[in-house]
Amino acid sequence: MQIHRVLAGAATVVVVAVSQGAAAQAPYPSKPIRVIFPFAAGGAGDIFVRAYGQKFADKFGQNWVLDNRGGAGSTIGTDLVAKAAADGYTLLQATLTFAVSAAVYSKLPYDVERDFAPITTLVNVVPILAATPSLPVSGVQELIAYAKARPGQLSFASTGPGSSPHLTGELFKRMTGIEMMHVPYKGTSQAFPDLIAGRVQLIFEPMPSMLPHVRAGRMKALGVTTAKRSNAAPEIPTIAEQGLEGFDVVTWYGMLAPAGTPKPVLETLHAAIVEFAALPDVRERLSSIGAEPATLSSAEFAAMIKRDVARWKEVAREANIKLD
């Protein structure tokens, strides 16, 4: 009887071990993937998750579930991913703000290098400097003259303190010598109504969420922040060509996982995104809204984040911006 108990116990252990091993070896992905975008719904990031996510579902039979978690300049949603299980089922769609936040916050609940595994970039996006239609300017030089004649009277919106639109505005102020008040919002869906109504006058925001409003006349495009014009809206001049030589800000969107995510999972995600980015329908869809597919290696992506943190630390220092 004792022997039978021992054998039964051993069999139970073997069964449990086998089932655990089978679970551990289940092909990835075997369930939906939660993609956290650390901004409120309605911004450009929603578009990119859906563009790539549909292809992911077609290939693997598993959805990317978009989870908008805005607040605190993107740090709330970002921290959720930093503390998530490192199994590939919770990912972060980060933007340039990921690096900017590391440059302006004196203390973050996560470390951008230690707590994340960069997978790849998704797209590079052209931001637009847009104005409320009632602002009597049509270009950057007119805006500078108007602002200098009314110091401190203009305001610009952003998706939160420490976000990339915030620091882009601070860079613009530094390079032009004008004074503007920063008005932070939780997301573009909150900022846009105030901009359209004229309660805030300016915004630096990625083209995908801006173009529909510009073309409908609800907002006025004064310039793009990149060194070259966008193929999606070649009629909008660059800020640099309007007299601000050297002004160049590109907003990237990329995918990261929690640190410790298994290498095969990261490689599966990277290979899939690279494959999707090369598809003609994906490229055409993204290009039409001012985004260009971009798929850096994980090492290149990590190096770019490091460079951006250094760049925006300098801008934040000169603007005397340090957030708790």
Secondary structure, DSSP 8 states (H G I E B T S, - for coil): -HHHHHHHHHHHHHHHHHHHHHHHTS-S-SS-EEEEESS-TTSHHHHHHHHHHHHHHHHHS--EEEEE---GGGHHHHHHHHTS-SSSSEEEEEETHHHHHHHHBS--SS-TTTSEEEEEEEEEE-EEEEE-TTSS--SHHHHHHHHHHSTT-EEEEESSTTSHHHHHHHHHHHHHT--EEEEE-SSHHHHHHHHHHTSS-EEEEEHHHHHHHHHTTSSEEEEESSSS--TT-TTS-BSGGGT-TT----EEEEEEEETT--HHHHHHHHHHHHHHHTSHHHHHHHHTTTEEE----HHHHHHHHHHHHHHHHHHHHHTT--B-
